[in-house]
């Protein structure tokens, strides 16, 4: 049975949030300080990494997830770490930059 698209987008969005927290943990520690990382960063990641269907900017309607590189979210300049995020996402999902402040998670077809 195939999962409904919006439910799949929610799942990929949550997975993307989790992978970002893992891959960028040391980066977040350096930005926010040890001990404060989990709660502060989890909130920031939840606000910056959203289901593409809920994106008010409509940057990537065909994507599953939209990532805003603002308010402490690492920029696309951290290309190697964003590559690791892509590698740790399930299946054929990957992160692609839209512009300097927005990326999105797409699925290879």
C-alpha positions as CSV (number, residue, x, y, z in Angstrom):
1,X,0.0,0.0,0.0
2,X,1.3,3.4,-1.0
3,X,1.5,6.1,1.7
4,X,-0.5,9.3,0.9
5,X,1.8,12.0,-0.5
6,X,1.2,14.5,2.4
7,X,1.9,11.9,5.0
8,X,5.1,10.9,3.1
9,X,6.1,14.5,3.0
10,X,5.6,14.8,6.8
11,X,7.7,11.7,7.3
12,X,10.5,12.9,5.1
13,X,10.3,16.3,6.8
14,X,10.7,14.8,10.3
15,X,13.5,12.5,9.1
16,X,15.3,15.6,7.5
17,X,15.0,17.5,10.8
18,X,16.5,14.5,12.7
19,X,19.3,14.0,10.3
20,X,20.2,17.8,10.3
21,X,20.3,17.6,14.2
22,X,22.8,14.7,14.0
23,X,25.0,15.9,11.1
24,X,25.2,19.5,12.3
25,X,25.5,18.8,16.1
26,X,29.0,20.1,16.5
27,X,28.2,23.2,14.4
28,X,25.2,23.9,16.6
29,X,27.2,23.4,19.7
30,X,29.7,26.0,18.5
31,X,26.9,28.4,17.7
32,X,24.6,28.0,20.7
33,X,27.0,26.5,23.4
34,X,27.1,23.1,25.0
35,X,24.1,22.1,27.0
36,X,21.7,24.5,25.2
37,X,21.9,22.7,21.9
38,X,19.0,20.2,22.1
39,X,16.1,22.4,23.1
40,X,17.1,25.6,21.3
41,X,18.2,23.9,18.2
42,X,15.3,21.5,18.0
43,X,12.9,24.5,18.0
44,X,14.9,26.3,15.4
45,X,15.1,23.3,13.1
46,X,11.4,22.6,13.5
47,X,10.7,26.2,12.4
48,X,13.2,26.2,9.5
49,X,12.6,22.7,8.0
50,X,9.0,22.4,6.9
51,X,6.7,20.2,4.8
52,X,6.8,21.8,1.3
53,X,3.0,21.8,1.2
54,X,3.1,24.2,4.2
55,X,5.7,26.5,2.7
56,X,4.3,30.1,2.6
57,X,7.0,31.1,0.1
58,X,6.1,28.2,-2.3
59,X,9.7,27.8,-3.2
60,X,9.6,24.2,-4.3
61,X,6.0,22.9,-4.6
62,X,7.3,19.6,-6.1
63,X,9.7,19.0,-3.1
64,X,8.9,17.1,0.0
65,X,10.6,19.5,2.4
66,X,11.8,23.1,2.4
67,X,14.7,24.2,4.4
68,X,15.2,27.9,5.3
69,X,18.8,28.9,6.0
70,X,17.9,31.6,8.5
71,X,17.9,32.2,12.3
72,X,20.9,29.9,12.9
73,X,20.2,27.2,10.3
74,X,23.5,26.4,8.6
75,X,24.0,28.0,5.2
76,X,24.5,26.1,2.0
77,X,28.1,27.1,2.2
78,X,28.5,24.0,4.4
79,X,28.2,21.9,1.3
80,X,30.0,18.8,2.6
81,X,27.7,18.6,5.7
82,X,24.6,19.1,3.5
83,X,26.0,16.3,1.3
84,X,26.1,14.1,4.5
85,X,22.5,15.1,5.2
86,X,21.5,13.9,1.7
87,X,23.5,10.6,2.2
88,X,21.6,9.9,5.4
89,X,18.1,10.5,4.1
90,X,16.2,7.4,3.2
91,X,15.7,6.1,-0.3
92,X,16.4,8.4,-3.2
93,X,15.9,11.7,-1.3
94,X,18.5,14.5,-1.4
95,X,19.0,18.2,-0.5
96,X,19.2,20.7,-3.3
97,X,19.9,24.4,-3.0
98,X,17.2,26.7,-4.4
99,X,19.0,30.0,-3.5
100,X,21.3,31.1,-0.7
101,X,18.5,31.1,1.8
102,X,16.4,28.2,0.7
103,X,17.0,24.5,0.0
104,X,14.6,21.7,-0.6
105,X,14.5,17.9,-0.3
106,X,13.5,16.2,-3.5
107,X,13.1,12.5,-4.5
108,X,14.9,11.1,-7.5
109,X,12.3,9.5,-9.8
